[in-house]
Amino acid sequence: MDLEEAFQVVGEFGPYQQRAVAVLVLTQVYMACQSMLIVLVGSTPEYHLEPQDGDSSGLQRVVFTEDIDSIVTEWFLVKQQAYKVSLAGSLFFAGLLFGNVFFGPLSDKIGRRPVYLTVLFFEVIFGYVTAFAPSYEVFAVSRLLVGLMNGGIGLVCFVLTQEYVGKSYWAMTGTLTSISFAVGIALFGALGYFIRPWRTLAIVANSSGVLFFLLSVNLPESPRWLFSQGQTDRAEEVLRYIALRNGNPSKNLTLRRAAKGDNHGNRGAGVLQLWFHPVLRLRTIVLMYVWYACSLVYYGLTLGASESSGNRYVNVAMYGLVELPAYPLCIYFINKHWAGRRKSMASFLGLAGCACLCTMFVPENTGTLLSVTSLALLGKLMVSAAFNIAYVYTSELYPTVIRNAGLGVCSMACRVGGILAPFVPSMRALHTSMPFTVFCLSGFSAGCLGLLLPETLNRPAVDTLEELSNDTHCRVLESKALLYEDDKLKSNHK
């Protein structure tokens, strides 16, 4: 039997898989706390400068007027030193970028489980280095290393939540991952409200990682990855273990054996296959732009929507909660045959672009329900839905042997969008509507390009590059690419 038939036998989402997915999904809460840490531990309180007593040289001392304990108050990161707070945040996101690129292909090569456990262990270690950092320099380096590990966990954790279950549950488990991350952001805001000393907050936020690491130690390797690597016996062993824990023992479970040499090319599958394979090349180019646009619009609108004053802890919590309505919408639409993954993602990106377009026709500070802020938040809601679908959809478009590598490259494009997003609001100097014009065009163009991709709803998961080449459900653009490659091979043969 093939893998999908095997999951029908062992259970697509049985009790054991539910527990395993719950551990992986809840790990997103820990990741969200690490991602948002700099927002609170880097808080800059109100301050003023006073002349030094008895000092005629004109030197001034910093006096903080707010009772806040942060890296700013400990290392006096104000005035000329203020850039160091932003630098620490940028180092974390730089780490995310390199973590995505490095650990994705590595987990495709040596396995999901060893990469996941190793990276989670070291993120916890580096998280404690952050909490006990004796100087700013140690703090900054630790944030880079935490980001590096966080980028690896994000990809591998997401893929594992899907590869443990039947394909019909991929959309649900992928969406649960996004929901958990958003809830983690909100919980971190509440945690910061009750724990004010920044070192104590960093310790408490990081300690949840110890719990999730201990809960993850007994997780098995992905049976899909094992099968894609030709390790059929080990894949059967894992599937039987899952079936037994589901209360559905299956002694006669036997997977289809690949013909000798079938997996030779798959073991060598790596990042370069994303560009050399005719189908993967086109998919990767389109998906990279979609992820880039999602990130640019998402973070750009977040910066614009979060400029309002108020309690910083409430603002952090709202930053996460505003995303939550997007995820039930995702689950509903992407499982409908008339919508699916492709049309839903394109539609949400288009709606995000429409919301940004409408802001150009609404006066600022109108004080009504229809305001620039409410439209920006609506746009963020729409792009959050598109972002979530992009995660689920991308994992379905790439074969198992190269899934993490594909997600890693797309995540790299995503980080580029996040890095550029803060610069877009400065385009107001050219025209007040220029930032929203950029977001509008990005959303519309990404939605249109997304329509070139094939639909994956109710289609079997692809495990190898050979299966992808034989897939008859490619879009017209990809079919032409395959025909071109075939013609080229025939002409070379002659």
C-alpha positions in Angstrom: 0.0 0.0 0.0 1.1 3.6 -0.4 1.4 6.1 2.4 -2.1 7.6 2.2 -3.6 4.1 2.3 -1.4 3.3 5.3 -2.6 6.4 7.2 -6.2 5.2 6.5 -5.3 2.0 8.3 -3.3 3.4 11.3 -5.6 6.5 11.7 -5.2 9.8 10.0 -5.5 11.8 13.2 -5.8 9.4 16.0 -5.3 10.0 19.8 -1.5 9.6 19.6 -1.2 11.9 16.6 -3.4 14.4 18.4 -1.0 14.4 21.4 2.1 14.6 19.2 0.6 17.5 17.2 -0.4 19.3 20.4 3.2 19.3 21.7 4.4 20.7 18.4 1.7 23.3 18.2 2.2 24.5 21.7 5.9 24.9 21.0 4.8 27.8 18.9 3.9 29.6 22.1 7.5 29.4 23.2 8.7 30.6 19.8 6.3 33.5 19.9 7.7 34.6 23.3 11.2 34.6 21.9 10.1 36.5 18.8 8.5 39.2 20.8 11.0 39.4 23.6 12.8 42.5 22.4 9.5 44.4 22.3 9.2 44.4 26.1 12.8 43.9 27.3 13.9 46.7 24.9 11.2 49.2 26.2 12.5 52.8 26.3 10.9 54.6 29.3 10.5 58.4 29.5 13.7 60.1 30.5 15.5 63.5 30.7 19.0 64.7 30.9 20.4 66.5 34.0 23.8 68.1 34.4 26.3 66.2 36.6 26.6 67.7 40.1 29.8 69.7 40.4 30.9 68.9 36.8 31.9 71.9 34.7 32.6 69.9 31.6 29.0 69.9 30.4 28.5 66.2 30.8 24.9 65.1 31.5 23.4 62.1 33.2 20.3 60.2 32.1 17.4 60.2 34.6 14.5 57.8 33.8 11.1 59.1 35.0 9.2 55.8 34.4 9.6 52.7 36.6 10.6 50.3 33.9 13.4 47.7 34.0 14.8 46.9 30.6 18.1 46.6 28.7 17.7 50.4 28.0 17.7 51.3 31.7 20.5 48.8 32.6 22.9 49.7 29.8 21.7 53.3 29.2 20.8 52.7 25.5 19.5 56.2 24.8 20.6 59.0 22.5 23.6 57.8 20.5 23.2 54.3 21.9 19.5 53.9 21.1 20.2 52.1 17.8 21.4 49.1 19.8 17.9 48.1 20.7 16.8 48.0 17.1 20.1 46.2 16.2 19.3 43.5 18.7 15.9 43.0 17.1 17.5 43.0 13.6 20.0 40.4 14.6 17.2 38.1 15.8 15.5 38.4 12.3 18.8 37.9 10.5 19.2 34.7 12.5 15.7 33.7 11.4 16.7 34.1 7.8 19.9 32.0 8.0 18.1 29.4 10.2 15.4 29.0 7.5 18.0 28.5 4.8 20.3 26.2 6.7 18.1 23.9 8.8 15.4 23.4 6.2 17.6 21.5 3.7 19.5 19.8 6.6 16.3 18.2 7.9 15.5 17.0 4.4 18.9 15.3 4.4 19.3 13.8 7.9 15.7 13.8 9.1 13.1 16.0 10.9 13.5 14.6 14.4 17.2 15.1 15.1 17.2 18.6 13.6 14.1 19.6 15.6 15.4 18.3 19.0 18.9 19.7 18.5 17.7 23.1 17.5 15.1 23.3 20.3 17.8 22.3 22.9 20.2 25.0 21.7 17.5 27.7 21.5 16.7 27.1 25.2 20.5 27.3 26.1 20.9 30.5 24.1 17.7 31.9 25.6 19.2 31.5 29.1 22.4 33.3 27.8 20.1 36.2 26.8 18.6 36.3 30.3 21.9 36.2 32.1 23.9 38.3 29.6 26.5 40.4 31.5 26.8 43.0 28.7 25.0 44.3 25.7 27.4 42.6 23.4 26.7 39.1 24.8 23.0 39.9 24.7 23.1 40.9 21.1 25.0 37.8 20.0 22.7 35.6 22.0 19.7 37.1 20.1 21.3 36.3 16.8 21.8 32.7 17.9 18.3 32.4 19.3 16.9 33.7 16.0 19.1 31.1 14.1 17.6 28.3 16.2 14.1 29.8 16.1 14.2 29.8 12.3 15.0 26.1 12.2 12.3 25.1 14.7 9.7 27.1 12.9 10.1 25.1 9.6 10.7 21.6 11.0 8.0 21.9 13.7 5.4 23.0 11.0 6.4 20.2 8.6 6.2 17.6 11.4 2.7 18.6 12.4 1.6 17.7 8.9 3.7 14.6 8.2 2.5 12.8 11.3 -1.1 12.9 10.0 -3.2 12.1 6.9 -3.2 14.7 4.2 -6.9 15.6 4.8 -5.8 17.1 8.1 -2.9 19.1 6.8 -4.9 22.4 6.6 -6.1 22.0 10.1 -2.7 21.2 11.7 -1.0 24.0 9.7 -3.7 26.5 10.8 -3.4 25.4 14.5 0.3 26.2 14.3 -0.5 29.8 13.2 -3.2 30.2 15.9 -0.9 29.0 18.6 1.8 31.5 17.5 -0.8 34.4 17.6 -2.0 33.2 21.1 1.7 33.1 22.2 2.1 36.8 21.3 -1.0 37.7 23.3 0.2 35.6 26.3 3.6 37.2 26.2 1.9 40.6 26.5 0.1 39.4 29.6 3.3 37.8 31.0 5.1 41.1 30.6 2.4 42.9 32.5 2.8 40.7 35.6 6.6 40.3 35.4 8.4 43.7 35.0 12.1 43.0 35.6 13.5 42.1 32.1 15.8 39.3 33.2 13.1 37.6 35.2 10.7 37.9 32.2 13.4 36.4 29.9 13.9 33.5 32.2 10.2 32.7 32.6 9.5 33.1 28.9 12.5 30.8 28.1 11.7 28.1 30.7 8.6 26.9 28.8 11.1 25.7 26.2 12.5 23.2 28.7 9.0 21.7 29.1 8.4 21.4 25.4 11.8 19.8 24.8 11.1 17.1 27.4 7.7 16.5 25.9 9.3 16.2 22.4 12.0 13.7 23.2 9.8 10.7 22.6 8.4 11.9 19.3 9.1 9.5 16.3 10.7 10.4 13.0 8.4 11.4 10.2 7.2 8.3 8.4 6.8 10.3 5.2 10.4 11.4 5.3 11.6 7.8 6.0 9.5 6.5 3.1 10.8 9.2 0.7 14.4 8.3 1.6 13.8 4.6 0.8 13.8 3.6 4.5 10.6 1.6 4.1 11.2 -0.7 7.0 11.7 2.1 9.4 8.6 3.9 8.0 6.5 0.8 8.6 7.9 0.5 12.1 6.8 4.1 12.9 3.4 3.6 11.4 2.9 0.4 13.4 3.9 2.3 16.5 1.4 5.1 15.8 -1.3 2.5 15.1 -0.6 0.7 18.4 -0.8 4.0 20.3 -4.0 4.8 18.5 -5.5 1.5 19.8 -5.5 0.2 16.3 -2.7 -2.4 16.0 -2.0 -3.4 12.4 0.5 -6.3 12.0 0.0 -6.6 8.3 0.9 -3.1 7.4 3.2 -3.3 4.4 4.3 -0.3 2.3 5.0 -0.4 -1.4 8.7 -1.0 -2.1 10.4 1.3 -4.4 12.3 -0.2 -7.4 16.0 -0.3 -7.0 17.5 3.1 -7.8 14.2 4.9 -7.5 15.3 6.9 -4.5 18.9 7.5 -5.7 18.0 11.0 -7.0 15.8 11.8 -4.0 18.7 11.3 -1.5 20.6 14.0 -3.4 17.6 16.3 -3.6 18.6 19.7 -2.3 18.2 23.4 -2.7 19.6 23.3 -6.3 16.7 21.0 -7.3 14.4 24.0 -6.7 16.0 25.7 -9.7 17.0 22.8 -11.9 13.7 20.9 -11.8 11.3 22.5 -14.4 8.2 22.3 -12.2 9.9 23.2 -9.0 11.7 26.2 -10.6 8.4 27.9 -11.6 6.7 27.1 -8.3 9.6 28.4 -6.3 9.8 31.7 -8.1 6.0 32.3 -7.7 6.0 31.2 -4.1 9.0 33.3 -3.1 7.2 36.4 -4.4 4.0 35.4 -2.7 5.8 35.0 0.7 7.8 38.2 0.1 4.6 40.2 -0.6 2.7 38.6 2.4 5.6 39.6 4.7 5.9 43.1 3.3 2.2 43.8 3.6 1.8 42.1 7.0 4.7 43.8 8.8 4.1 47.1 6.9 0.5 47.3 8.1 1.5 46.1 11.6 3.8 49.1 11.9 1.1 51.5 10.7 -1.6 50.0 12.9 0.6 49.9 16.1 1.5 53.6 16.1 -1.4 54.5 18.4 -0.4 55.3 21.9 -1.6 53.3 25.0 -0.5 50.6 27.3 2.5 48.8 25.7 1.4 45.4 27.2 -2.1 45.7 25.7 -0.7 46.7 22.4 1.5 43.6 22.3 -1.5 41.4 23.2 -3.6 43.0 20.5 -0.8 42.5 18.0 -1.5 38.7 18.4 -5.3 38.8 18.9 -6.1 40.8 15.8 -4.9 37.8 13.7 -7.2 35.2 15.3 -10.3 35.7 13.2 -8.3 35.0 10.1 -7.7 31.4 10.9 -11.3 30.1 11.1 -11.8 31.8 7.7 -8.8 29.9 6.4 -10.0 26.5 7.6 -13.5 27.1 6.1 -12.5 28.3 2.7 -9.5 26.1 1.8 -11.4 22.9 2.4 -14.3 23.9 0.0 -14.0 22.5 -3.5 -15.2 25.8 -5.0 -12.4 27.8 -3.2 -9.5 25.5 -2.3 -6.0 26.6 -1.5 -5.1 28.5 -4.7 -8.2 30.7 -5.0 -8.5 31.3 -1.3 -4.9 32.6 -1.1 -5.2 34.7 -4.1 -8.5 36.2 -2.9 -7.2 37.1 0.6 -4.2 38.8 -1.0 -6.5 40.7 -3.3 -8.8 41.7 -0.4 -5.7 42.9 1.5 -4.8 45.0 -1.5 -8.4 46.4 -1.7 -8.3 47.4 1.9 -5.0 49.3 1.3 -6.5 50.9 -1.8 -9.5 52.1 0.2 -7.3 53.9 2.7 -6.4 56.4 0.0 -10.0 57.6 -0.2 -10.6 57.9 3.5 -9.5 61.1 5.3 -7.2 60.5 8.3 -8.5 60.9 11.9 -12.2 60.8 10.8 -13.1 59.2 14.1 -15.7 56.9 12.5 -15.8 53.2 12.1 -14.5 53.5 8.5 -11.1 55.0 9.2 -7.5 54.5 7.9 -6.7 52.5 11.1 -9.7 50.2 10.8 -9.0 49.6 7.1 -5.3 48.9 7.9 -6.4 46.3 10.5 -8.8 44.8 8.0 -5.9 44.5 5.6 -3.8 42.9 8.2 -6.6 40.4 8.9 -6.8 39.5 5.2 -3.0 39.2 4.7 -2.7 37.1 7.9 -5.2 34.6 6.3 -3.2 34.6 3.1 0.0 34.1 5.0 -1.4 31.1 6.8 -2.7 29.6 3.6 0.8 30.1 2.0 2.3 28.0 4.7 -0.1 25.1 4.2 -0.2 25.4 0.4 3.6 25.6 0.1 4.1 22.4 2.1 1.7 20.6 -0.2 3.3 21.9 -3.4 6.7 20.5 -2.6 7.6 16.8 -2.5 8.5 15.3 0.9 12.2 14.9 -0.1 12.6 18.6 -0.6 9.7 20.1 1.4 11.8 21.8 4.1 14.3 23.1 1.5 11.4 24.7 -0.3 9.9 26.2 2.8 13.4 27.4 3.8 13.9 29.3 0.5 10.3 30.8 0.7 10.9 31.8 4.3 14.1 33.5 3.2 12.1 35.6 0.8 9.6 36.3 3.6 12.4 37.7 5.8 13.5 40.0 3.0 10.0 41.4 2.9 10.1 41.9 6.7 13.4 43.7 6.5 12.1 46.1 3.8 8.7 46.7 5.5 10.0 49.4 8.0 11.3 51.5 5.1 8.0 51.7 3.3 6.3 54.2 5.7 9.2 56.6 5.0 7.8 56.9 1.4 5.2 59.3 2.8 7.8 62.0 2.0 7.0 61.4 -1.7 3.2 61.3 -1.2 1.0 60.5 1.8 -0.7 57.6 -0.1 2.6 56.0 -1.3 3.0 53.4 1.4 -0.5 52.0 0.9 0.0 52.1 -2.8 3.0 49.8 -2.4 1.0 47.4 -0.1 -1.9 47.5 -2.6 0.2 46.7 -5.6 2.1 44.0 -3.7 -1.1 42.3 -2.6 -2.7 42.4 -6.0 0.3 41.2 -7.9 1.0 38.3 -5.5 -2.6 37.2 -5.8 -2.5 37.2 -9.5 0.8 35.2 -9.6 -0.6 32.7 -7.1 -3.3 31.7 -9.6 -0.5 30.2 -11.8 0.0 27.5 -9.2 -1.9 24.1 -9.2 -4.7 23.3 -6.8 -3.7 20.7 -4.1 -7.1 20.1 -2.4 -8.1 16.4 -2.3 -4.9 15.5 -4.3 -2.5 12.9 -2.9 0.7 14.1 -1.3 3.8 13.9 -3.6 6.8 12.3 -1.9 9.5 12.0 -4.6 10.7 14.1 -7.6 9.7 11.3 -9.9 6.1 11.5 -8.8 6.2 15.3 -9.3 7.4 14.9 -12.9 4.6 12.5 -13.6 1.9 14.7 -12.0 -0.8 15.5 -14.5 -2.3 18.3 -12.5 0.3 21.0 -13.3 -0.9 24.4 -14.4 -0.5 25.4 -18.0 2.7 27.3 -17.4 4.3 24.2 -15.7 3.1 21.8 -18.3 4.8 23.9 -21.0 8.0 23.9 -19.0 7.9 20.1 -18.8 7.2 19.8 -22.6 10.1 22.1 -23.2 12.4 20.0 -21.0 11.2 16.8 -22.8 11.8 18.3 -26.2 15.3 19.3 -25.2 16.1 15.8 -23.9 14.9 14.3 -27.2 16.9 16.6 -29.3 20.0 15.9 -27.2 19.4 12.2 -27.7 19.3 12.6 -31.4 
